Amino acid sequence: MFREREILASITDNLFKNKVIVIYGARRTGKTTLAKHILSLYSDNKSTKYFSCEDFETKNLLETTNTETLHNALDPYDLIVLDEAQVLNNVGLTLKIIHDFLPKLQIIATGSSSFDLMNKIGEPLVGRSRTYTLYPFSLREVGMDFLQLQSNLEHILRFGLYPTVIGQSDKDAKEELLDIKNGYLYKDILAIEKIKNSKILINLLISLALQVGSEVSYNELANTLGISTITVQKYIDLLEKCFVIFVLPAFSRNIRKEIGAKSKKIYFYDLGIRNAIINSFAPLNLRTDAGILWENFCIVELIKKANNRRKFANNYFWRTYDQQEVDFIEEYDGVLHAYEFKYSPNQRVKIPKIFMDTYHPEFHTINKENWFEYLL
């Protein structure tokens, strides 16, 4: 069953406007399903074709910059999908040639690593593309009403929102996440940069999973793992571009007590993956990290909501050296929106006076009783 993705309307609105549509996202988030659904919407009145670039014959056909070859192969079609396009050599130049020599052909290219695909298509497609990111399901995409979501909230905090996890039993959800972890995180990511030492990557992911919500020091990670700071930075950059984690920088406008803008926290795009990395799927009443799970959950759902609605916001956290703190800040249209996350509505919220007086943000607290007002 196809579940409507929030970015679908924006994608279809931008089709056949002389732009290559590029859809990024981790494996298993539904890029292929979405792309094939788009093809089906136009199959009655347009000639469409799906190409898996991981297929040897397709790869051999498209790895060329010969305009006549590409014209002969693709001219019969109005709309094509190039799935996992990052595996093609010279994909950026190939897309540019197709775009320029077949202007009536609409191309949709997907990629599971922006590290590969963005680097390869960036310069050739300047001014020729529209990019989208497909995350694991947002709360609006799950296909549940409010009462169903409320009753499934703990399951989501434990097992996340990957499409193949939704509606699964605890046992089956755990099996699926461990399969994603072992099959994608460790194998595919290691292959992207030909990383040979999988133990370092695994230990780094475990360290990051245990530090969610805390400030991360690349120097400390390097010392713990016995590698250089540059290697830590390279691995974290790779994990971010493969949509496993994201880095949240500190907000700083030079108040004397603010921590520097170079400080950072790291969160996971999916809590099920985070919990799989440390093999921790226990119920919330048996966990010591329920508050951290709630914080990560709220932040990533706010990011998904902004992304899916094409609201391009800057995201930060804020803290002073004397431990005044704001969990999350969205900056868009010249307005700061500050958030605190408390799983229990009974937890006390301390609003930093210096932050409010200096920046005059809109301030919100999200807990397990009012989450739907902000995250849906």
C-alpha positions in Angstrom: 0.0 0.0 0.0 1.4 3.4 -1.0 1.4 6.0 1.8 1.2 9.5 0.6 4.5 11.3 1.1 4.4 15.0 2.0 6.9 16.0 -0.6 4.9 14.4 -3.4 2.8 17.5 -4.2 5.8 19.8 -4.4 7.6 17.3 -6.7 4.7 16.9 -9.1 4.3 20.7 -9.1 7.8 21.0 -10.4 7.7 18.3 -13.1 8.0 19.3 -16.7 9.5 22.7 -15.9 12.9 22.0 -17.4 14.4 20.9 -14.1 16.0 17.6 -13.1 14.3 16.4 -9.9 16.8 14.9 -7.4 15.5 12.9 -4.4 18.0 12.1 -1.7 17.4 9.8 1.3 18.8 6.8 3.1 18.1 3.4 1.8 14.8 1.9 2.9 13.1 5.2 3.3 10.8 4.7 0.3 12.6 6.6 -2.6 12.0 3.8 -5.1 8.3 3.4 -4.0 7.8 7.2 -4.3 9.5 7.4 -7.7 7.5 4.5 -9.2 4.3 6.0 -7.8 5.1 9.3 -9.6 5.6 7.3 -12.9 2.2 5.6 -12.4 0.5 9.0 -12.1 1.6 9.9 -15.6 1.6 6.5 -17.3 -1.8 6.9 -19.0 -0.8 9.9 -21.1 3.0 9.9 -21.1 5.7 7.4 -22.0 7.5 6.6 -18.8 10.5 4.3 -17.8 12.1 3.2 -14.6 15.9 2.5 -14.7 17.8 1.0 -11.7 21.3 2.3 -12.0 22.5 -0.6 -9.9 21.5 -2.9 -12.8 24.6 -3.8 -14.9 22.9 -3.2 -18.3 21.4 0.1 -17.3 24.7 1.2 -15.8 26.5 0.3 -19.0 23.9 2.1 -21.1 23.9 5.4 -19.2 27.6 5.7 -18.4 28.3 7.7 -21.5 28.5 11.3 -22.6 27.8 10.4 -26.2 24.8 12.5 -27.1 23.7 10.2 -29.9 23.7 7.1 -27.7 21.8 8.9 -25.0 19.3 10.3 -27.5 18.6 6.9 -29.0 18.1 5.3 -25.6 15.9 8.0 -24.0 14.2 10.0 -26.7 11.1 7.7 -26.7 10.3 8.7 -23.1 8.6 11.7 -21.5 9.5 10.8 -17.9 12.2 8.6 -16.6 13.5 7.6 -13.1 17.2 6.9 -12.6 17.2 5.1 -9.2 20.4 5.1 -7.1 22.0 7.4 -9.7 25.1 7.9 -7.6 26.5 4.6 -8.8 26.9 6.0 -12.4 30.4 7.3 -13.2 30.2 10.9 -14.5 26.5 11.0 -13.5 26.5 14.8 -13.2 27.8 15.3 -16.7 25.4 12.6 -18.1 22.4 14.3 -16.5 23.5 17.7 -17.8 23.8 16.3 -21.4 20.4 14.6 -21.1 18.8 17.7 -19.7 20.3 20.0 -22.4 19.9 17.7 -25.5 16.4 16.3 -24.5 14.7 19.3 -23.0 11.2 17.7 -23.1 12.4 14.7 -21.1 11.7 14.9 -17.4 14.4 13.2 -15.2 13.9 12.1 -11.6 17.2 10.9 -10.1 17.4 9.3 -6.7 20.4 8.7 -4.4 21.0 7.1 -1.1 24.1 9.1 -0.4 24.3 12.8 -1.0 28.0 12.3 -0.4 28.3 10.6 -3.7 25.4 12.1 -5.7 25.7 15.7 -4.6 29.4 15.8 -5.2 28.9 14.3 -8.7 26.0 16.4 -9.9 26.6 19.7 -8.0 28.5 21.8 -10.6 27.1 20.3 -13.8 23.5 20.8 -12.7 23.7 24.3 -11.2 20.4 26.0 -12.2 19.1 22.8 -13.7 17.7 20.9 -10.7 15.3 20.9 -7.8 16.4 18.8 -4.8 14.3 17.0 -2.2 15.1 14.9 0.9 13.0 11.8 1.7 13.4 11.0 5.4 11.8 8.0 7.3 8.0 8.6 7.7 6.9 11.8 9.4 4.0 11.5 11.9 1.6 12.8 9.2 2.7 10.1 6.8 2.2 7.1 9.0 -1.4 6.7 8.1 -2.7 6.8 11.7 -5.2 9.2 13.3 -4.3 11.1 16.5 -5.5 8.4 18.9 -3.6 5.7 17.1 -0.5 7.9 17.1 -0.9 8.6 20.8 -1.1 4.9 21.6 1.8 4.1 19.3 4.1 6.9 20.7 6.2 4.6 22.8 6.7 2.2 19.9 7.9 5.0 17.8 10.4 6.2 20.4 11.7 2.6 20.6 11.6 1.5 17.0 11.4 4.7 14.9 9.6 5.4 11.7 11.2 3.5 8.9 8.4 2.4 6.5 9.1 -1.3 6.9 8.9 -0.9 10.7 5.5 0.7 10.9 2.8 -1.6 12.2 5.2 -4.4 13.1 5.3 -6.2 16.4 8.2 -5.4 18.7 10.0 -8.6 17.7 9.6 -8.0 13.9 10.5 -4.3 14.2 13.7 -5.2 16.0 14.6 -7.8 13.4 14.0 -5.2 10.6 16.1 -2.6 12.3 19.0 -4.9 12.9 18.8 -5.9 9.3 19.0 -2.3 8.2 21.9 -1.6 10.5 23.9 -4.6 9.4 23.0 -4.3 5.7 23.1 -0.6 5.1 24.9 1.2 7.9 27.9 -1.0 8.1 28.2 -2.5 4.5 27.1 0.3 2.2 28.6 3.2 4.1 31.9 1.4 4.4 31.9 0.8 0.7 31.2 4.4 -0.2 34.6 5.6 0.8 36.3 2.2 0.8 36.7 2.4 4.5 38.5 -0.7 5.6 38.2 -0.5 9.4 34.6 -1.2 10.2 35.4 -1.5 13.9 36.2 2.2 14.1 32.9 3.1 12.3 30.9 0.8 14.6 32.5 2.2 17.8 32.0 5.8 16.6 28.3 5.2 16.0 28.0 3.6 19.4 29.7 6.6 21.0 27.5 9.1 19.1 24.3 7.1 20.1 25.3 7.3 23.7 26.0 11.0 23.5 22.7 12.1 21.9 21.7 15.5 23.4 25.1 16.2 24.8 27.8 18.4 23.3 30.2 16.3 21.2 34.0 16.9 21.2 35.7 15.5 18.1 39.0 15.6 20.1 37.6 13.4 22.8 36.1 11.0 20.3 39.4 10.8 18.5 41.2 10.0 21.8 38.6 7.4 22.8 38.7 5.7 19.4 42.5 6.0 18.9 42.2 7.8 15.6 42.9 11.4 14.4 40.4 14.2 14.8 40.4 14.6 11.0 39.3 11.0 10.7 36.5 11.5 13.2 35.4 14.6 11.3 35.5 12.7 8.0 33.4 9.8 9.3 30.8 12.1 10.9 30.6 14.0 7.6 30.0 10.8 5.8 27.4 9.6 8.3 25.6 12.9 7.9 25.6 12.8 4.1 24.2 9.2 4.3 21.3 10.5 6.4 22.2 8.6 9.5 22.9 11.5 11.8 22.8 15.3 11.7 24.9 17.9 13.4 23.2 20.7 15.3 25.5 23.7 15.8 25.3 26.2 18.7 23.5 29.5 18.2 25.8 32.4 19.1 25.5 36.1 18.5 28.4 37.0 20.9 26.7 37.3 24.2 29.6 37.1 26.6 28.5 33.9 28.4 27.4 32.0 25.2 29.4 29.0 24.2 31.1 29.3 20.8 29.4 28.7 17.5 31.8 25.8 16.9 30.2 23.7 19.6 27.8 21.0 18.3 25.4 18.2 19.2 24.6 15.2 17.1 21.2 13.5 16.7 19.9 10.6 14.7 17.4 10.8 11.9 15.7 7.7 13.2 15.4 6.5 16.7 15.0 2.9 15.7 18.5 3.0 14.0 19.9 4.8 17.1 18.5 2.1 19.4 19.7 -0.7 17.1 23.2 0.6 17.2 23.4 0.2 20.9 20.9 -2.8 20.8 18.6 -1.2 23.3 14.8 -1.6 22.7 13.6 -1.8 26.3 10.3 -0.2 27.2 10.5 3.5 28.4 9.8 2.7 32.0 13.0 0.5 32.1 15.2 3.1 30.4 17.4 5.9 31.7 17.4 7.7 28.3 13.7 8.4 27.8 14.2 12.1 28.0 17.0 11.9 25.4 14.8 9.8 23.1 12.0 12.4 23.4 14.4 15.3 22.6 15.8 13.5 19.5 12.2 12.6 18.4 10.9 16.1 18.7 13.9 17.7 16.9 13.8 15.3 14.0 10.0 15.6 13.6 10.3 19.4 13.5 13.1 19.1 10.9 11.0 16.6 8.8 8.0 18.9 9.0 10.0 21.9 7.8 11.6 19.9 5.0 8.4 18.4 3.8 6.7 21.8 3.6 9.7 23.4 2.0 10.3 25.7 4.9 14.0 26.4 4.8 15.0 27.0 8.4 18.3 27.3 10.2 18.5 25.0 13.2 20.6 25.4 16.4 20.8 24.7 20.1 21.8 27.4 22.7 23.8 27.3 25.9 25.9 29.5 28.2 28.9 28.5 30.2 26.8 28.8 33.4 24.5 26.0 32.0 21.5 28.1 30.8 20.2 26.2 27.8 17.6 26.0 25.0 17.1 22.6 23.4 16.3 23.7 19.9 16.0 26.8 17.8 14.4 27.3 14.4 15.3 30.5 12.6 13.2 31.4 9.5 11.5 34.5 8.1 13.6 36.6 10.5 11.9 35.0 13.6 13.5 32.7 16.2 11.3 29.8 17.5 12.8 28.3 20.7 11.8 24.9 22.0 12.2 22.9 25.2 11.4 19.2 25.2 10.1 17.5 28.4 8.6 14.0 28.1 6.5 14.5 31.2 4.2 17.5 31.3 5.0 17.8 35.0 8.7 18.5 34.5 9.6 22.1 35.3 10.7 24.3 32.4 13.3 27.0 33.0 13.2 29.7 30.4 16.6 31.5 30.2 15.9 35.2 30.8 19.1 36.4 29.1 18.1 34.5 25.9 14.5 35.9 26.0 15.6 39.4 26.7 18.3 39.4 24.0 16.6 37.6 21.1 12.9 37.9 21.8 12.0 34.5 20.4 8.7 32.7 20.3 9.1 30.1 23.1 7.4 26.6 23.1 7.5 23.5 25.3 6.7 20.1 23.8 5.7 17.2 26.0 3.8 14.0 25.6 0.4 15.7 26.1 0.8 18.6 23.6 3.2 17.2 20.9 0.5 17.0 18.2 0.1 20.8 18.3 3.7 21.2 17.0 4.7 18.0 15.3 1.7 17.1 13.1 
